[in-house]
């Protein structure tokens, strides 16, 4: 099973975004969403190092809550 991880864009440099979620920062390629208007502060889904979709903050927080429940149940 593969999961896309919601993250918030911190900085954009060309086609690369520095993103953060729950204290973890990663760089991700914006190449797949070249036509999308993205800016620091936007929430996106990252899969295999690529930003694949823009999302709302509410969608990101809901996904993080579900992932926390899954991890808690697994512990």
C-alpha positions as CSV (number, residue, x, y, z in Angstrom):
1,X,0.0,0.0,0.0
2,X,1.3,3.4,-0.9
3,X,0.3,6.6,0.8
4,X,0.5,10.2,-0.2
5,X,1.6,12.4,2.7
6,X,0.1,15.8,3.2
7,X,2.7,18.5,3.7
8,X,2.8,22.3,3.8
9,X,5.0,24.2,1.3
10,X,7.6,26.3,3.2
11,X,9.6,27.5,0.2
12,X,9.7,27.1,-3.6
13,X,12.8,27.3,-5.7
14,X,12.1,26.6,-9.4
15,X,10.4,23.2,-9.6
16,X,11.5,22.1,-6.1
17,X,9.5,22.8,-2.9
18,X,10.7,22.5,0.6
19,X,7.8,21.1,2.6
20,X,7.1,20.3,6.2
21,X,4.7,18.1,8.2
22,X,4.7,17.2,11.9
23,X,8.3,18.4,12.4
24,X,9.7,16.6,9.3
25,X,11.0,18.6,6.3
26,X,11.5,17.2,2.8
27,X,12.2,18.5,-0.7
28,X,9.7,17.5,-3.4
29,X,9.4,18.1,-7.1
30,X,6.7,20.3,-8.5
31,X,7.2,19.0,-12.0
32,X,3.9,17.2,-12.1
33,X,1.9,20.3,-11.2
34,X,3.6,22.8,-13.5
35,X,0.3,24.4,-14.4
36,X,-0.9,24.7,-10.8
37,X,-0.5,28.0,-8.9
38,X,1.4,26.9,-5.8
39,X,2.8,29.2,-3.1
40,X,4.4,28.9,0.4
41,X,1.7,28.0,2.9
42,X,-0.2,25.8,0.5
43,X,-0.9,22.2,1.5
44,X,-0.1,19.4,-1.0
45,X,0.1,15.6,-1.2
46,X,3.6,14.2,-1.7
47,X,4.1,10.7,-3.1
48,X,7.6,9.3,-3.9
49,X,9.2,12.8,-3.8
50,X,6.7,14.4,-6.1
51,X,3.9,16.9,-5.3
52,X,0.8,15.2,-6.9
53,X,-2.1,17.3,-5.7
54,X,-3.0,20.6,-4.0
55,X,-5.3,20.2,-1.0
56,X,-7.0,22.4,1.6
57,X,-5.7,22.7,5.1
58,X,-8.8,20.9,6.5
59,X,-8.1,17.9,4.2
60,X,-4.4,17.8,5.4
61,X,-5.4,18.0,9.1
62,X,-8.0,15.3,8.6
63,X,-5.5,13.0,6.8
64,X,-2.9,13.6,9.6
65,X,-5.6,12.7,12.2
66,X,-6.4,9.4,10.4
67,X,-2.7,8.5,10.1
68,X,-2.3,9.1,13.8
69,X,-5.2,6.8,14.5
70,X,-3.7,4.1,12.3
71,X,-0.3,4.4,14.0
72,X,-1.9,4.3,17.5
73,X,-3.9,1.2,16.6
74,X,-0.8,-0.5,15.3
75,X,1.2,0.2,18.5
